[in-house]
Amino acid sequence: MQYQISRNGQMYGPYTLEDLRRYLASGNVLPSDLAKSEEMPNWVPVAQILAEAANQSAGVPPVAPPQEPPAEGVFTSYSAPQGAAPGYAPVAQGVPYAAAATAYPEPPNLHWALYLLLAIVTCTLFSKVFTVIQAAWLKRVQPNSNGLIFYIALYVLWVINFFLNLGRSVATFSHPGVFTQRSMPGHGSLTLLYFILLIVTRFVMSASLEEHFNGPEPVGLRMNPAMVFFFGGVYFQAKLNEINTIKQAARYGAVRPY
């Protein structure tokens, strides 16, 4: 059987089942990429196709769609309608959430309190590194996420501003009365731009997290805008810690909604 792959509106393939397994292992295909054969009515995640194929090989019968709403604590995996691109509002297919919980890479699982402590000890340097790690993971599970690009741009701006401020300080110290912080061009403007971009980046990340955890991995995630604004990466990590707990519990049975 041949499968087409859809990612961000682009079509790839066709590929055989063995191709999908090989490309998934190499990272060329993501678990969240949508796939469809000519015999399939809907686009479904690659992870679901491979899981169903593994179940068939093991003689496990397919899960029938439920006739009643799922019991409390049972989540469903999702697929998009035929021809839809990744990110389309999903349709429930009645597969236990445990399947989705194992289909995607685990979020970074550093405890948020340790994250906060390390950020304070390193004067926020640790948080800058770890937010890039968070964004890189999110890009893997939600390919349309732009958080990684925004964080890279943000920290490039931070490095430029740091060295400009360092140069101003050296010039002021070396030539007192000639160079002042106010007389140096661009003083304060890059700092203001940095903080504006920081807030924008946090909300870009927040939107991508909600999109993923209310779609491919439906845990009903709701982000608090005030917490996103003031705490950013620390708040994201607290949410990811909770999601890791849910994913871990889902592997051993039903769990409560988020």
C-alpha positions in Angstrom: 0.0 0.0 0.0 1.3 3.5 -0.9 0.8 6.5 1.3 1.0 10.2 0.5 2.4 12.5 3.2 1.1 16.0 3.9 3.1 18.6 5.9 2.3 22.3 6.0 0.3 22.0 2.8 3.1 20.3 0.9 2.6 16.7 -0.5 5.3 14.1 -0.5 5.5 10.5 -1.6 4.0 8.0 -2.3 5.8 5.8 0.3 5.4 2.3 1.4 4.8 1.3 5.0 8.4 0.3 5.3 9.4 3.7 3.9 7.3 5.4 6.6 9.0 3.3 9.4 12.5 4.1 8.0 11.8 7.8 7.5 10.2 8.1 10.9 13.3 6.6 12.5 15.6 9.0 10.6 13.5 12.0 11.4 12.6 12.8 7.8 8.9 12.0 8.6 7.3 13.3 11.8 4.7 11.3 13.9 2.4 14.3 13.4 2.7 14.4 9.6 -0.6 13.4 8.0 -0.7 10.4 5.7 -3.3 8.8 3.4 -3.6 6.0 1.0 -6.1 5.7 -1.9 -8.2 3.3 0.1 -8.4 5.6 3.2 -11.2 8.2 3.4 -9.4 10.5 5.8 -5.9 11.9 6.5 -4.5 10.5 9.7 -1.2 11.0 11.6 1.7 8.7 10.5 2.0 7.5 14.1 -1.6 6.2 13.9 -1.0 4.3 10.7 2.2 2.7 12.1 0.5 1.8 15.3 -2.5 0.2 13.5 -0.1 -1.7 11.3 1.8 -3.0 14.3 -1.5 -4.0 15.9 -2.5 -5.9 12.8 0.9 -7.7 12.7 0.4 -8.7 16.3 -3.2 -9.9 15.7 -4.8 -7.1 17.8 -8.2 -6.2 16.4 -8.8 -2.6 15.4 -10.6 -0.3 17.9 -14.2 0.3 16.8 -15.5 3.9 17.0 -17.5 4.4 20.3 -21.3 4.7 20.1 -21.3 6.8 23.2 -19.1 9.7 24.4 -15.8 8.4 25.9 -15.8 7.8 29.6 -14.2 10.3 31.9 -10.4 10.3 31.5 -10.3 8.7 28.0 -9.1 11.0 25.3 -9.3 10.5 21.6 -6.8 10.9 18.8 -7.6 12.9 15.8 -7.3 13.1 12.0 -8.1 15.9 9.5 -10.7 15.6 6.7 -9.6 14.4 3.3 -7.3 17.0 1.6 -6.8 19.1 4.8 -3.4 20.4 5.6 -1.8 19.9 9.1 -3.3 22.1 11.7 -6.9 21.6 10.6 -9.4 21.4 13.4 -9.4 17.6 14.2 -12.2 15.1 14.2 -12.4 12.5 16.9 -11.7 8.9 15.8 -12.3 7.1 19.0 -8.8 5.9 19.7 -7.6 6.0 23.3 -5.4 8.9 24.2 -2.7 6.4 25.2 -1.9 6.0 21.5 -1.4 9.7 21.1 0.6 9.9 24.3 3.2 7.6 22.9 3.2 9.0 19.3 5.1 12.2 20.1 8.4 13.0 21.7 8.2 13.7 25.4 8.3 17.4 26.4 11.4 18.6 28.3 10.8 17.4 31.8 12.9 19.6 34.0 10.9 20.7 37.1 9.8 24.3 36.8 11.2 25.2 40.2 14.6 23.9 39.3 14.3 25.8 36.0 13.6 29.0 38.0 16.5 28.4 40.4 19.0 27.9 37.6 17.7 30.9 35.7 18.2 33.1 38.8 21.7 31.6 39.6 22.9 32.1 36.0 21.3 35.6 35.6 18.8 34.3 33.1 21.4 32.6 30.8 20.0 29.2 31.6 16.5 30.3 30.7 17.7 31.5 27.3 19.2 28.2 26.5 16.2 26.2 27.9 13.6 28.2 26.1 15.3 27.3 22.8 15.2 23.6 23.9 11.4 24.0 24.6 10.9 25.6 21.2 12.9 23.0 19.3 10.9 20.2 20.9 7.6 22.0 20.0 8.8 22.3 16.4 9.2 18.6 16.3 5.7 17.8 17.5 3.9 20.9 15.9 5.8 21.6 12.6 4.0 24.8 11.9 5.2 26.3 15.2 7.4 29.5 14.7 8.5 29.7 18.3 12.1 28.4 17.5 12.5 31.1 14.8 11.3 33.8 17.1 13.6 32.7 20.0 16.6 32.6 17.7 15.9 36.1 16.4 15.3 37.3 20.0 18.6 36.0 21.3 20.5 37.2 18.3 19.1 40.7 19.1 20.1 40.2 22.8 23.7 39.3 21.9 24.0 42.4 19.6 22.5 44.6 22.3 24.8 43.1 24.9 28.0 43.9 23.0 26.8 47.3 22.0 26.2 48.1 25.7 29.5 46.7 26.6 31.2 48.9 24.0 29.4 51.9 25.3 30.5 51.2 28.9 34.1 50.7 27.8 34.0 54.0 25.8 32.4 55.9 28.6 35.0 54.6 31.1 38.0 55.2 28.8 36.9 58.7 27.7 34.8 60.2 30.5 33.1 63.4 29.5 33.4 62.6 25.8 31.2 59.5 25.5 28.1 59.1 27.7 25.4 56.5 27.6 23.0 59.1 26.2 25.3 60.3 23.5 25.9 56.9 22.1 23.6 56.1 19.1 20.7 53.7 19.6 20.8 53.7 23.4 17.7 52.1 24.8 16.1 51.4 21.4 17.4 47.9 21.0 16.5 47.1 24.6 13.0 48.2 24.0 12.8 46.2 20.8 14.2 43.1 22.7 11.4 43.3 25.3 8.7 43.7 22.7 10.0 40.7 20.7 10.2 38.7 23.9 6.5 39.2 24.7 5.6 38.4 21.1 7.7 35.3 21.2 6.0 34.1 24.4 2.6 34.4 22.9 3.7 32.7 19.7 4.9 29.7 21.8 1.7 29.8 23.9 -0.5 29.6 20.8 1.5 26.7 19.4 1.2 24.8 22.7 -2.5 25.2 22.8 -2.8 24.2 19.1 -0.9 21.0 19.7 -2.4 20.0 23.0 -6.0 20.6 21.8 -5.4 18.8 18.5 -2.9 16.0 17.9 -2.6 15.4 21.7 -6.0 16.5 23.1 -5.5 17.3 26.7 -7.6 20.5 26.8 -4.6 22.8 27.5 -5.5 26.4 28.4 -2.8 29.0 28.8 -3.2 32.0 31.1 -2.3 35.1 29.2 -1.1 37.0 32.3 1.2 34.1 33.3 2.5 33.9 29.7 3.3 37.6 29.7 5.1 37.7 33.1 6.7 34.3 33.4 7.2 32.9 29.9 9.5 29.9 29.9 9.0 29.1 33.6 5.2 29.0 33.1 5.6 26.9 29.9 7.7 24.4 31.8 5.1 24.1 34.6 2.5 23.3 32.0 4.9 20.8 30.3 5.5 19.1 33.7 1.7 18.6 34.1 1.4 17.3 30.5 4.2 14.8 31.1 2.3 13.6 34.2 -0.8 13.1 32.0 1.1 11.3 29.3 2.8 9.0 31.8 -0.6 8.2 33.4 -2.2 7.6 30.0 0.2 4.7 29.3 -1.1 2.8 32.3 -4.8 3.6 32.0 -7.4 6.3 31.9 -6.5 9.7 33.1 -8.5 12.8 34.0 -8.8 15.6 31.4 -6.3 18.4 31.8 
